[in-house]
């Protein structure tokens, strides 16, 4: 997600010649779902199985990101479409962010939960620190659309991971 947060505004500036205000709207579209749907999603996560929610959330991200890529490749991407699709990807991010932390206790034995939570938080912190730099490097080397394709592949891998995860698969 950190990579896409950098690639999407750069795509808007380079391909759509977005103004500073439009880039600001794009940033708002990325984060607005967290403000609007996080609480209802929390209720949903508490009442549903988490694994299917994680897979569906990543599916939403893949669909939204792929739509941006396809529209960009076809040269028909517009700022309103990018805003809408960015919000859709943000909705998938909200569901995933809320559900993944609740999913861990269902796949990790109670006595190993502290270690698993530590690893999860370390991974998240690493992504927050390294993600923008890695995203910038990818955009510079590949361009914004191919960088978004990399994030879509990452989301596909993320969708497959919880589908095959069990406590016996985790290292001691």
BALOBA-1460 file (C-alpha; in Angstrom, 3 decimals):
// residues 172
<rec num="1" residu="x" x="0.000" y="0.000" z="0.000"/>
<rec num="2" residu="x" x="2.897" y="2.354" z="0.721"/>
<rec num="3" residu="x" x="4.154" y="1.956" z="-2.826"/>
<rec num="4" residu="x" x="0.745" y="2.733" z="-4.324"/>
<rec num="5" residu="x" x="0.378" y="5.798" z="-2.106"/>
<rec num="6" residu="x" x="3.376" y="7.235" z="-3.905"/>
<rec num="7" residu="x" x="2.679" y="5.883" z="-7.400"/>
<rec num="8" residu="x" x="-0.938" y="7.067" z="-7.678"/>
<rec num="9" residu="x" x="-0.237" y="10.789" z="-7.104"/>
<rec num="10" residu="x" x="2.759" y="10.616" z="-9.442"/>
<rec num="11" residu="x" x="0.555" y="8.968" z="-12.056"/>
<rec num="12" residu="x" x="-1.940" y="11.811" z="-11.652"/>
<rec num="13" residu="x" x="0.732" y="14.472" z="-12.039"/>
<rec num="14" residu="x" x="2.619" y="12.885" z="-14.924"/>
<rec num="15" residu="x" x="-0.235" y="11.364" z="-16.938"/>
<rec num="16" residu="x" x="-3.196" y="13.571" z="-16.056"/>
<rec num="17" residu="x" x="-1.284" y="16.812" z="-15.392"/>
<rec num="18" residu="x" x="-3.070" y="17.114" z="-12.041"/>
<rec num="19" residu="x" x="-2.757" y="20.343" z="-10.089"/>
<rec num="20" residu="x" x="-1.644" y="20.492" z="-6.470"/>
<rec num="21" residu="x" x="-5.285" y="20.744" z="-5.367"/>
<rec num="22" residu="x" x="-6.228" y="17.695" z="-7.417"/>
<rec num="23" residu="x" x="-3.347" y="15.721" z="-5.916"/>
<rec num="24" residu="x" x="-4.655" y="16.785" z="-2.509"/>
<rec num="25" residu="x" x="-8.085" y="15.410" z="-3.443"/>
<rec num="26" residu="x" x="-6.417" y="12.183" z="-4.471"/>
<rec num="27" residu="x" x="-4.719" y="11.952" z="-1.079"/>
<rec num="28" residu="x" x="-8.085" y="12.516" z="0.566"/>
<rec num="29" residu="x" x="-9.628" y="9.789" z="-1.591"/>
<rec num="30" residu="x" x="-6.943" y="7.375" z="-0.383"/>
<rec num="31" residu="x" x="-7.680" y="8.050" z="3.293"/>
<rec num="32" residu="x" x="-11.391" y="8.935" z="3.311"/>
<rec num="33" residu="x" x="-12.484" y="5.280" z="3.510"/>
<rec num="34" residu="x" x="-10.605" y="4.957" z="6.810"/>
<rec num="35" residu="x" x="-12.640" y="7.820" z="8.216"/>
<rec num="36" residu="x" x="-15.992" y="6.750" z="6.792"/>
<rec num="37" residu="x" x="-16.114" y="2.969" z="7.023"/>
<rec num="38" residu="x" x="-13.554" y="1.814" z="9.612"/>
<rec num="39" residu="x" x="-16.068" y="1.553" z="12.470"/>
<rec num="40" residu="x" x="-18.734" y="-0.343" z="10.507"/>
<rec num="41" residu="x" x="-16.028" y="-2.604" z="9.109"/>
<rec num="42" residu="x" x="-14.864" y="-3.303" z="12.666"/>
<rec num="43" residu="x" x="-18.360" y="-4.526" z="13.505"/>
<rec num="44" residu="x" x="-18.390" y="-6.644" z="10.337"/>
<rec num="45" residu="x" x="-15.015" y="-8.160" z="11.194"/>
<rec num="46" residu="x" x="-16.242" y="-9.069" z="14.688"/>
<rec num="47" residu="x" x="-19.257" y="-10.901" z="13.241"/>
<rec num="48" residu="x" x="-17.759" y="-12.680" z="10.240"/>
<rec num="49" residu="x" x="-15.005" y="-15.114" z="9.490"/>
<rec num="50" residu="x" x="-11.847" y="-13.099" z="8.944"/>
<rec num="51" residu="x" x="-10.073" y="-15.205" z="6.340"/>
<rec num="52" residu="x" x="-12.718" y="-14.610" z="3.625"/>
<rec num="53" residu="x" x="-12.740" y="-10.902" z="4.511"/>
<rec num="54" residu="x" x="-8.967" y="-10.703" z="4.056"/>
<rec num="55" residu="x" x="-9.150" y="-12.445" z="0.703"/>
<rec num="56" residu="x" x="-12.070" y="-10.248" z="-0.426"/>
<rec num="57" residu="x" x="-10.272" y="-7.075" z="0.715"/>
<rec num="58" residu="x" x="-7.226" y="-7.945" z="-1.355"/>
<rec num="59" residu="x" x="-9.512" y="-8.822" z="-4.253"/>
<rec num="60" residu="x" x="-11.012" y="-5.337" z="-4.043"/>
<rec num="61" residu="x" x="-7.536" y="-3.838" z="-4.087"/>
<rec num="62" residu="x" x="-6.520" y="-5.947" z="-7.085"/>
<rec num="63" residu="x" x="-9.650" y="-5.006" z="-9.028"/>
<rec num="64" residu="x" x="-9.281" y="-1.293" z="-8.271"/>
<rec num="65" residu="x" x="-5.571" y="-1.208" z="-9.014"/>
<rec num="66" residu="x" x="-5.995" y="-3.278" z="-12.191"/>
<rec num="67" residu="x" x="-8.733" y="-0.939" z="-13.395"/>
<rec num="68" residu="x" x="-6.392" y="2.040" z="-12.911"/>
<rec num="69" residu="x" x="-3.667" y="0.228" z="-14.841"/>
<rec num="70" residu="x" x="-5.969" y="-0.799" z="-17.696"/>
<rec num="71" residu="x" x="-7.468" y="2.676" z="-18.034"/>
<rec num="72" residu="x" x="-3.974" y="4.180" z="-17.948"/>
<rec num="73" residu="x" x="-2.624" y="1.812" z="-20.586"/>
<rec num="74" residu="x" x="-5.653" y="2.558" z="-22.798"/>
<rec num="75" residu="x" x="-5.045" y="6.299" z="-22.262"/>
<rec num="76" residu="x" x="-8.619" y="6.833" z="-21.052"/>
<rec num="77" residu="x" x="-7.854" y="7.374" z="-17.373"/>
<rec num="78" residu="x" x="-9.433" y="10.569" z="-16.042"/>
<rec num="79" residu="x" x="-9.033" y="12.284" z="-12.711"/>
<rec num="80" residu="x" x="-12.611" y="11.468" z="-11.584"/>
<rec num="81" residu="x" x="-12.046" y="7.795" z="-12.458"/>
<rec num="82" residu="x" x="-8.727" y="7.812" z="-10.610"/>
<rec num="83" residu="x" x="-10.375" y="9.413" z="-7.562"/>
<rec num="84" residu="x" x="-13.146" y="6.813" z="-7.537"/>
<rec num="85" residu="x" x="-10.824" y="3.857" z="-8.033"/>
<rec num="86" residu="x" x="-8.446" y="5.175" z="-5.390"/>
<rec num="87" residu="x" x="-11.361" y="5.300" z="-2.943"/>
<rec num="88" residu="x" x="-12.304" y="1.719" z="-3.910"/>
<rec num="89" residu="x" x="-8.741" y="0.560" z="-3.245"/>
<rec num="90" residu="x" x="-8.897" y="2.467" z="0.048"/>
<rec num="91" residu="x" x="-12.046" y="0.563" z="1.019"/>
<rec num="92" residu="x" x="-10.204" y="-2.707" z="0.442"/>
<rec num="93" residu="x" x="-7.340" y="-1.375" z="2.551"/>
<rec num="94" residu="x" x="-9.706" y="-0.543" z="5.427"/>
<rec num="95" residu="x" x="-11.196" y="-4.034" z="5.456"/>
<rec num="96" residu="x" x="-7.754" y="-5.626" z="5.296"/>
<rec num="97" residu="x" x="-6.214" y="-3.402" z="7.986"/>
<rec num="98" residu="x" x="-9.065" y="-4.044" z="10.410"/>
<rec num="99" residu="x" x="-9.301" y="-7.780" z="9.720"/>
<rec num="100" residu="x" x="-5.655" y="-8.822" z="9.624"/>
<rec num="101" residu="x" x="-4.957" y="-7.896" z="13.231"/>
<rec num="102" residu="x" x="-7.996" y="-9.851" z="14.361"/>
<rec num="103" residu="x" x="-7.076" y="-12.818" z="12.163"/>
<rec num="104" residu="x" x="-3.772" y="-13.544" z="13.872"/>
<rec num="105" residu="x" x="-5.213" y="-15.050" z="17.087"/>
<rec num="106" residu="x" x="-7.194" y="-17.535" z="15.010"/>
<rec num="107" residu="x" x="-4.055" y="-19.004" z="13.402"/>
<rec num="108" residu="x" x="-1.461" y="-18.628" z="16.164"/>
<rec num="109" residu="x" x="-1.563" y="-20.579" z="19.422"/>
<rec num="110" residu="x" x="-2.080" y="-18.366" z="22.477"/>
<rec num="111" residu="x" x="1.405" y="-19.065" z="23.876"/>
<rec num="112" residu="x" x="3.031" y="-17.781" z="20.640"/>
<rec num="113" residu="x" x="0.738" y="-14.801" z="20.101"/>
<rec num="114" residu="x" x="3.147" y="-12.258" z="21.627"/>
<rec num="115" residu="x" x="5.948" y="-13.295" z="19.260"/>
<rec num="116" residu="x" x="3.593" y="-13.324" z="16.273"/>
<rec num="117" residu="x" x="2.241" y="-9.858" z="17.144"/>
<rec num="118" residu="x" x="5.809" y="-8.552" z="17.496"/>
<rec num="119" residu="x" x="6.705" y="-9.894" z="14.064"/>
<rec num="120" residu="x" x="3.545" y="-8.461" z="12.546"/>
<rec num="121" residu="x" x="4.257" y="-5.015" z="14.005"/>
<rec num="122" residu="x" x="7.897" y="-5.160" z="12.907"/>
<rec num="123" residu="x" x="6.805" y="-6.015" z="9.388"/>
<rec num="124" residu="x" x="4.307" y="-3.156" z="9.357"/>
<rec num="125" residu="x" x="6.883" y="-0.684" z="10.682"/>
<rec num="126" residu="x" x="9.380" y="-1.797" z="8.042"/>
<rec num="127" residu="x" x="6.782" y="-1.299" z="5.306"/>
<rec num="128" residu="x" x="5.930" y="2.168" z="6.599"/>
<rec num="129" residu="x" x="9.590" y="3.197" z="6.579"/>
<rec num="130" residu="x" x="10.847" y="1.412" z="3.457"/>
<rec num="131" residu="x" x="7.678" y="1.510" z="1.346"/>
<rec num="132" residu="x" x="7.844" y="5.120" z="0.122"/>
<rec num="133" residu="x" x="11.542" y="4.836" z="-0.762"/>
<rec num="134" residu="x" x="11.004" y="1.540" z="-2.536"/>
<rec num="135" residu="x" x="7.976" y="3.008" z="-4.304"/>
<rec num="136" residu="x" x="9.991" y="5.996" z="-5.456"/>
<rec num="137" residu="x" x="12.720" y="3.735" z="-6.789"/>
<rec num="138" residu="x" x="10.194" y="1.571" z="-8.638"/>
<rec num="139" residu="x" x="8.449" y="4.599" z="-10.149"/>
<rec num="140" residu="x" x="11.797" y="5.973" z="-11.274"/>
<rec num="141" residu="x" x="12.897" y="2.666" z="-12.803"/>
<rec num="142" residu="x" x="9.592" y="1.391" z="-14.200"/>
<rec num="143" residu="x" x="7.108" y="4.263" z="-14.290"/>
<rec num="144" residu="x" x="3.879" y="4.718" z="-12.334"/>
<rec num="145" residu="x" x="1.683" y="2.165" z="-14.134"/>
<rec num="146" residu="x" x="4.179" y="-0.723" z="-13.944"/>
<rec num="147" residu="x" x="4.758" y="0.138" z="-10.280"/>
<rec num="148" residu="x" x="1.014" y="-0.169" z="-9.694"/>
<rec num="149" residu="x" x="1.177" y="-3.538" z="-11.444"/>
<rec num="150" residu="x" x="3.796" y="-4.601" z="-8.889"/>
<rec num="151" residu="x" x="1.418" y="-3.601" z="-6.076"/>
<rec num="152" residu="x" x="-1.412" y="-5.540" z="-7.743"/>
<rec num="153" residu="x" x="0.788" y="-8.648" z="-7.834"/>
<rec num="154" residu="x" x="1.588" y="-8.080" z="-4.156"/>
<rec num="155" residu="x" x="-2.125" y="-7.899" z="-3.385"/>
<rec num="156" residu="x" x="-2.725" y="-11.136" z="-5.286"/>
<rec num="157" residu="x" x="-0.004" y="-12.830" z="-3.229"/>
<rec num="158" residu="x" x="-1.518" y="-11.369" z="-0.077"/>
<rec num="159" residu="x" x="-4.942" y="-12.725" z="-1.017"/>
<rec num="160" residu="x" x="-3.523" y="-16.207" z="-1.509"/>
<rec num="161" residu="x" x="-1.548" y="-16.179" z="1.768"/>
<rec num="162" residu="x" x="-4.418" y="-16.244" z="4.293"/>
<rec num="163" residu="x" x="-6.216" y="-18.809" z="2.171"/>
<rec num="164" residu="x" x="-3.397" y="-21.270" z="2.896"/>
<rec num="165" residu="x" x="-2.313" y="-20.176" z="6.397"/>
<rec num="166" residu="x" x="-2.579" y="-22.358" z="9.470"/>
<rec num="167" residu="x" x="-0.896" y="-22.422" z="12.870"/>
<rec num="168" residu="x" x="1.163" y="-25.476" z="11.927"/>
<rec num="169" residu="x" x="2.797" y="-23.502" z="9.108"/>
<rec num="170" residu="x" x="4.303" y="-20.912" z="11.450"/>
<rec num="171" residu="x" x="7.935" y="-21.166" z="12.591"/>
<rec num="172" residu="x" x="8.647" y="-21.976" z="16.235"/>
